[in-house]
Amino acid sequence: MIRYNRHIILSEIGLEGQNKLSKAKVLVIGAGGLGCPVLQYLAAAGIGTLGVIDFDKVELSNLQRQVLFGSSSIGENKALAAKKRLEDLNGNIEIKAYPEVLTYQNALELFKQYDIIVDGSDNFETRYLVNDACVITNKPLVFGAIYKFEGQVSVFNYQNGPSYRCLFPHPPKKDAVPNCSEIGVLGVLPGIIGSMQANEVIKVILGIGNVLSGKLLCYNTLSNRTSTLKINKNDTVINDVLNIQSTFKDKALNINCETNEIASIYDLATKENIQFIDVREVHEQPNIEGTNVLSIPLGVLQNNLEQLKNDTDNYFFCQSGARSKRAVGFLKEQNIRNCFSIQESAEEIKNYLEEQHKEKTDVR
């Protein structure tokens, strides 16, 4: 217990409290800017079972804020890279890595295995999915969000308290709010907000302090000002979520949120007659060996609709997924329905397509 001595000598924690931490099971959604400090501090605190789910790979641009990773981690799956680092930080706890996409097919079963869920995601589709799965499985949700120089923290679905939908009943219009890859973020901000999230997790486990349930804490790094907003519970919204439980696993159902427009490239391996469209600018597009990827930059998509195939599914991609989502949103407005945005990065898509080509060539 020498490792946790500074906890144990705190009268509010003691040996009994440290044992509670060692028995707790916490799942972190995303090993990005928020997930990294959450995972780091929860592992150091001795959380007995720490899970992390993330399908993405470490990129050079991540290192400005995702402090679990170093240059040697570039190209590795984030969940697996985080697991390796955390096991070095604390080899006495169990770290479970899930190098996959969180979906409506796997969320419920995964959440049931944990006591607390921490949302470190960076997009609204995932936030609403995480919230709804927490409501259905009755798991507390420790929420965090960042935007440029500002961050938010709250605890939802805690002891019959409000949910995320009580604060934001419906998702914003697609691409109305840019993510940090488009608008930027101060590097230390996710560290501050992620540490606050870890703090809320520990308070929930130990039953100490005032948990941020029914409250949204807002922090501005430039002014060092904090404000706390009250969140009222909306039973109607929560009941709407509970009513979708029977269909939760069967289809990508998200109230007023068309998540079926988002696809993962790893779900396409068994499909045939697929058209891939790169909507980046021409100078951004490398040659992808052995594949026939159609190039239609987003800015000229409207004038090149005739290039899209009507008898197959069209899968759009870009560097971060932002432009491909805008492309699909535009096409939906034109009543073109067989279009999907691939959520993986362009580099990951390139590697996947070239690997698929290699496998087909080897078979021949």
C-alpha positions as CSV (number, residue, x, y, z in Angstrom):
1,M,0.0,0.0,0.0
2,I,3.1,2.3,-0.1
3,R,2.0,3.3,-3.7
4,Y,-1.3,4.8,-2.3
5,N,0.1,6.1,1.0
6,R,-0.9,9.7,0.2
7,H,-4.5,8.6,-0.3
8,I,-4.6,6.3,2.8
9,I,-3.4,9.0,5.2
10,L,-6.3,11.2,4.1
11,S,-9.0,10.8,6.7
12,E,-11.7,11.1,4.0
13,I,-10.3,8.1,2.1
14,G,-8.2,5.8,4.3
15,L,-7.7,2.2,3.7
16,E,-11.4,1.5,3.2
17,G,-11.6,4.2,0.5
18,Q,-8.6,2.9,-1.3
19,N,-10.1,-0.6,-1.3
20,K,-13.2,0.9,-2.9
21,L,-11.1,2.4,-5.7
22,S,-9.3,-1.0,-6.2
23,K,-12.7,-2.7,-6.6
24,A,-14.1,-0.1,-9.0
25,K,-14.5,-0.7,-12.8
26,V,-14.4,2.4,-15.0
27,L,-14.7,2.6,-18.8
28,V,-13.2,5.6,-20.7
29,I,-14.6,6.4,-24.1
30,G,-11.8,7.7,-26.2
31,A,-8.0,7.9,-25.5
32,G,-7.7,11.4,-26.9
33,G,-7.2,14.8,-25.3
34,L,-9.6,14.2,-22.5
35,G,-9.2,10.4,-22.2
36,C,-5.4,10.6,-21.7
37,P,-5.4,12.6,-18.5
38,V,-8.5,10.7,-17.2
39,L,-6.8,7.4,-17.8
40,Q,-3.5,8.6,-16.4
41,Y,-4.9,9.8,-13.1
42,L,-7.4,6.9,-12.6
43,A,-4.6,4.4,-13.2
44,A,-2.3,6.2,-10.7
45,A,-5.2,6.3,-8.2
46,G,-5.5,2.5,-8.3
47,I,-8.9,2.0,-10.1
48,G,-9.0,-1.8,-10.1
49,T,-10.3,-2.3,-13.6
50,L,-9.8,0.4,-16.2
51,G,-11.2,0.0,-19.7
52,V,-10.5,2.2,-22.8
53,I,-12.2,2.0,-26.2
54,D,-10.8,3.9,-29.2
55,F,-10.5,2.8,-32.9
56,D,-8.2,5.7,-33.9
57,K,-4.4,5.7,-34.3
58,V,-1.9,8.0,-32.8
59,E,-0.9,10.9,-35.1
60,L,1.9,13.5,-34.8
61,S,-0.7,16.3,-34.3
62,N,-2.1,14.4,-31.2
63,L,1.1,14.8,-29.2
64,Q,0.4,18.5,-28.5
65,R,-2.2,17.5,-25.9
66,Q,-2.5,13.7,-25.7
67,V,0.1,13.2,-23.1
68,L,0.0,9.4,-22.7
69,F,1.7,9.1,-26.1
70,G,5.2,9.9,-27.5
71,S,6.8,9.8,-30.9
72,S,7.2,6.0,-30.6
73,S,3.4,5.6,-30.4
74,I,2.7,7.2,-33.8
75,G,0.8,4.8,-36.0
76,E,-0.3,2.6,-33.0
77,N,-4.0,2.1,-32.0
78,K,-4.7,4.6,-29.2
79,A,-6.4,2.1,-26.9
80,L,-3.5,-0.4,-27.2
81,A,-0.9,2.4,-26.9
82,A,-2.6,3.7,-23.8
83,K,-2.8,0.2,-22.2
84,K,1.0,-0.2,-22.7
85,R,1.7,3.1,-21.1
86,L,-0.7,2.6,-18.2
87,E,0.6,-0.8,-17.4
88,D,4.0,0.8,-16.9
89,L,2.4,3.5,-14.7
90,N,0.6,0.9,-12.5
91,G,1.1,-2.8,-13.0
92,N,-1.2,-3.7,-10.1
93,I,-4.5,-2.9,-11.9
94,E,-6.2,-4.4,-14.8
95,I,-6.2,-2.4,-18.1
96,K,-8.6,-3.5,-20.8
97,A,-8.2,-2.1,-24.3
98,Y,-10.9,-2.2,-26.9
99,P,-9.3,-1.1,-30.3
100,E,-12.7,-0.8,-32.0
101,V,-15.5,1.7,-32.7
102,L,-18.2,2.2,-30.1
103,T,-21.5,1.4,-31.8
104,Y,-25.1,0.7,-31.0
105,Q,-24.3,-3.0,-31.4
106,N,-21.6,-3.2,-28.7
107,A,-22.4,-0.3,-26.3
108,L,-24.9,-2.0,-24.0
109,E,-23.0,-5.2,-23.4
110,L,-19.8,-3.3,-22.9
111,F,-21.3,-0.7,-20.4
112,K,-22.9,-3.5,-18.3
113,Q,-19.3,-4.7,-17.4
114,Y,-18.4,-1.3,-15.7
115,D,-19.6,0.8,-12.8
116,I,-18.9,4.2,-14.2
117,I,-18.6,5.5,-17.8
118,V,-16.3,8.5,-18.7
119,D,-17.0,10.3,-22.0
120,G,-13.9,11.6,-23.6
121,S,-15.3,11.6,-27.2
122,D,-15.0,14.5,-29.6
123,N,-18.2,14.2,-31.6
124,F,-22.0,14.5,-31.0
125,E,-22.9,11.2,-32.5
126,T,-20.8,9.4,-29.9
127,R,-21.9,11.6,-27.0
128,Y,-25.6,10.9,-27.6
129,L,-24.9,7.2,-28.0
130,V,-22.9,7.1,-24.8
131,N,-25.6,9.0,-22.9
132,D,-28.4,6.8,-24.2
133,A,-26.5,3.6,-23.4
134,C,-25.8,4.9,-19.9
135,V,-29.5,5.7,-19.3
136,I,-30.5,2.2,-20.5
137,T,-27.9,0.4,-18.4
138,N,-28.3,2.8,-15.5
139,K,-24.6,3.8,-15.3
140,P,-23.3,7.2,-14.1
141,L,-21.7,9.2,-16.9
142,V,-18.8,11.6,-16.2
143,F,-18.9,14.1,-19.1
144,G,-16.3,16.4,-20.4
145,A,-16.1,18.7,-23.5
146,I,-13.6,21.2,-24.8
147,Y,-13.8,24.0,-27.3
148,K,-10.7,26.3,-28.1
149,F,-10.0,27.8,-24.7
150,E,-13.1,26.6,-22.8
151,G,-14.2,23.3,-21.2
152,Q,-17.2,21.8,-19.5
153,V,-17.6,19.0,-16.9
154,S,-20.7,17.3,-15.5
155,V,-21.9,14.0,-14.1
156,F,-25.1,12.6,-15.7
157,N,-27.4,9.8,-14.7
158,Y,-26.1,9.8,-11.2
159,Q,-28.5,8.7,-8.4
160,N,-31.6,9.4,-10.5
161,G,-30.2,12.8,-11.7
162,P,-30.4,14.5,-15.1
163,S,-29.0,13.0,-18.3
164,Y,-27.0,14.7,-21.1
165,R,-30.3,14.9,-23.1
166,C,-31.8,16.9,-20.2
167,L,-29.2,19.6,-21.0
168,F,-29.1,19.1,-24.8
169,P,-32.3,17.2,-25.9
170,H,-31.3,17.1,-29.5
171,P,-28.0,17.1,-31.4
172,P,-27.0,20.2,-33.2
173,K,-27.2,20.3,-37.0
174,K,-24.5,18.2,-38.6
175,D,-21.1,20.0,-38.8
176,A,-22.6,23.1,-37.1
177,V,-19.9,22.8,-34.3
178,P,-16.4,22.2,-35.6
179,N,-14.0,19.9,-33.7
180,C,-10.5,20.7,-32.6
181,S,-9.0,19.4,-35.8
182,E,-10.8,22.1,-37.6
183,I,-10.7,25.0,-35.1
184,G,-7.9,24.2,-32.8
185,V,-7.6,23.8,-29.0
186,L,-5.2,25.0,-26.3
187,G,-3.0,22.0,-25.5
188,V,-3.4,22.2,-21.7
189,L,-7.2,22.6,-21.7
190,P,-8.0,18.8,-22.1
191,G,-5.5,18.2,-19.3
192,I,-7.4,20.5,-17.0
193,I,-10.9,19.2,-18.0
194,G,-9.8,15.6,-18.0
195,S,-8.3,15.9,-14.5
196,M,-11.6,17.4,-13.4
197,Q,-13.4,14.3,-14.9
198,A,-11.0,12.0,-13.0
199,N,-11.8,13.9,-9.8
200,E,-15.5,13.4,-10.3
201,V,-15.0,9.6,-10.9
202,I,-13.1,9.3,-7.6
203,K,-15.7,11.3,-5.7
204,V,-18.5,9.1,-7.1
205,I,-16.6,5.9,-6.1
206,L,-15.8,7.1,-2.6
207,G,-19.0,8.9,-1.9
208,I,-17.3,12.1,-0.8
209,G,-17.6,15.8,-1.7
210,N,-20.3,17.4,-3.9
211,V,-20.6,15.5,-7.2
212,L,-21.4,17.6,-10.3
213,S,-24.8,16.0,-10.8
214,G,-27.4,18.5,-12.0
215,K,-24.7,21.0,-12.6
216,L,-22.5,22.0,-15.5
217,L,-19.1,23.4,-14.6
218,C,-17.7,25.8,-17.3
219,Y,-14.1,26.8,-17.2
220,N,-12.3,29.5,-19.4
221,T,-8.5,29.2,-19.6
222,L,-8.0,32.8,-20.7
223,S,-9.8,34.4,-17.9
224,N,-9.5,31.6,-15.3
225,R,-13.2,32.1,-14.6
226,T,-15.5,29.2,-13.7
227,S,-19.2,29.2,-13.7
228,T,-21.7,26.6,-12.7
229,L,-25.1,26.2,-14.4
230,K,-28.0,24.3,-13.0
231,I,-29.4,21.3,-15.0
232,N,-33.0,20.3,-14.4
233,K,-34.1,16.7,-14.9
234,N,-36.4,16.1,-17.9
235,D,-38.3,12.9,-17.2
236,T,-39.9,13.0,-20.7
237,V,-36.6,13.0,-22.4
238,I,-35.2,10.2,-20.3
239,N,-38.4,8.1,-20.8
240,D,-38.0,8.6,-24.6
241,V,-34.5,7.0,-24.3
242,L,-35.7,4.1,-22.2
243,N,-38.4,3.4,-24.7
244,I,-35.9,2.7,-27.4
245,Q,-34.2,0.0,-25.4
246,S,-35.9,-2.9,-27.3
247,T,-34.5,-1.6,-30.6
248,F,-31.2,-0.3,-29.4
249,K,-29.2,-3.2,-30.7
250,D,-31.1,-3.7,-33.9
251,K,-30.5,-0.4,-35.6
252,A,-28.5,2.8,-35.2
253,L,-31.3,4.7,-33.4
254,N,-30.6,8.0,-32.0
255,I,-33.4,10.5,-31.4
256,N,-33.3,13.1,-34.2
257,C,-29.7,12.1,-35.0
258,E,-29.1,10.3,-38.3
259,T,-26.1,8.2,-37.2
260,N,-26.7,5.7,-40.1
261,E,-24.9,8.2,-42.3
262,I,-21.6,7.3,-40.5
263,A,-19.8,4.1,-41.5
264,S,-16.7,2.3,-40.3
265,I,-14.3,1.0,-43.0
266,Y,-13.8,-2.2,-41.0
267,D,-17.5,-3.1,-41.5
268,L,-17.1,-3.1,-45.3
269,A,-14.8,-6.1,-45.8
270,T,-17.5,-8.4,-46.9
271,K,-19.3,-5.9,-49.1
272,E,-18.8,-5.7,-52.9
273,N,-19.3,-3.1,-55.5
274,I,-18.4,-0.2,-53.3
275,Q,-17.3,3.3,-54.5
276,F,-14.8,5.2,-52.4
277,I,-14.7,9.0,-52.9
278,D,-11.9,11.3,-51.5
279,V,-13.3,14.8,-50.9
280,R,-10.0,16.4,-49.9
281,E,-8.3,18.9,-52.2
282,V,-6.3,17.3,-55.0
283,H,-2.9,18.3,-53.5
284,E,-3.9,16.4,-50.3
285,Q,-4.6,13.1,-52.0
286,P,-1.8,10.6,-52.2
287,N,-2.0,7.7,-54.6
288,I,-3.5,4.6,-53.0
289,E,-1.9,1.6,-54.5
290,G,-4.1,-0.9,-56.4
291,T,-7.4,0.9,-55.7
292,N,-9.8,2.9,-57.8
293,V,-10.6,5.8,-55.4
294,L,-12.7,8.6,-57.0
295,S,-11.4,12.1,-56.4
296,I,-14.1,14.8,-56.0
297,P,-13.0,17.7,-53.7
298,L,-15.8,18.9,-51.5
299,G,-15.8,22.4,-53.2
300,V,-16.7,20.9,-56.6
301,L,-19.0,18.1,-55.4
302,Q,-22.1,19.9,-56.5
303,N,-20.9,20.1,-60.1
304,N,-19.9,16.4,-60.3
305,L,-22.9,14.5,-59.0
306,E,-23.0,12.5,-62.2
307,Q,-19.8,10.7,-61.2
308,L,-21.6,9.1,-58.2
309,K,-22.9,5.6,-58.8
310,N,-26.6,5.0,-58.4
311,D,-26.5,1.2,-58.2
312,T,-24.0,0.9,-55.3
313,D,-23.1,2.6,-52.0
314,N,-20.8,5.6,-52.1
315,Y,-18.3,6.0,-49.1
316,F,-16.8,9.4,-48.6
317,F,-13.6,10.2,-46.7
318,C,-11.2,13.0,-45.9
319,Q,-8.5,13.7,-43.4
320,S,-10.6,14.0,-40.2
321,G,-14.1,13.1,-41.3
322,A,-15.5,16.7,-41.2
323,R,-15.6,17.3,-44.9
324,S,-16.9,13.8,-45.7
325,K,-19.8,14.4,-43.2
326,R,-20.6,17.7,-44.9
327,A,-20.5,16.0,-48.3
328,V,-23.0,13.3,-47.1
329,G,-25.2,16.0,-45.5
330,F,-25.3,17.9,-48.8
331,L,-26.2,14.8,-50.8
332,K,-29.0,13.9,-48.4
333,E,-30.5,17.3,-49.1
334,Q,-30.4,16.4,-52.8
335,N,-32.3,13.1,-52.0
336,I,-29.2,11.0,-52.8
337,R,-29.4,8.3,-50.1
338,N,-26.8,5.8,-50.8
339,C,-24.0,7.9,-49.4
340,F,-22.0,7.4,-46.1
341,S,-19.1,9.1,-44.4
342,I,-16.2,6.9,-43.2
343,Q,-15.2,7.9,-39.7
344,E,-11.6,6.6,-39.8
345,S,-8.7,9.0,-40.8
346,A,-7.5,9.2,-44.4
347,E,-4.2,7.5,-43.4
348,E,-6.1,4.6,-41.8
349,I,-8.3,4.2,-44.9
350,K,-5.3,4.3,-47.2
351,N,-3.6,1.5,-45.2
352,Y,-6.7,-0.5,-45.1
353,L,-7.4,-0.3,-48.8
354,E,-3.8,-1.1,-49.7
355,E,-4.0,-4.1,-47.3
356,Q,-7.2,-5.3,-48.9
357,H,-5.6,-5.0,-52.4
358,K,-2.5,-7.0,-51.2
359,E,-4.7,-9.8,-49.8
360,K,-6.6,-10.1,-53.1
361,T,-3.4,-10.1,-55.0
362,D,-1.9,-12.8,-52.8
363,V,-5.0,-15.0,-53.3
364,R,-4.6,-14.8,-57.0
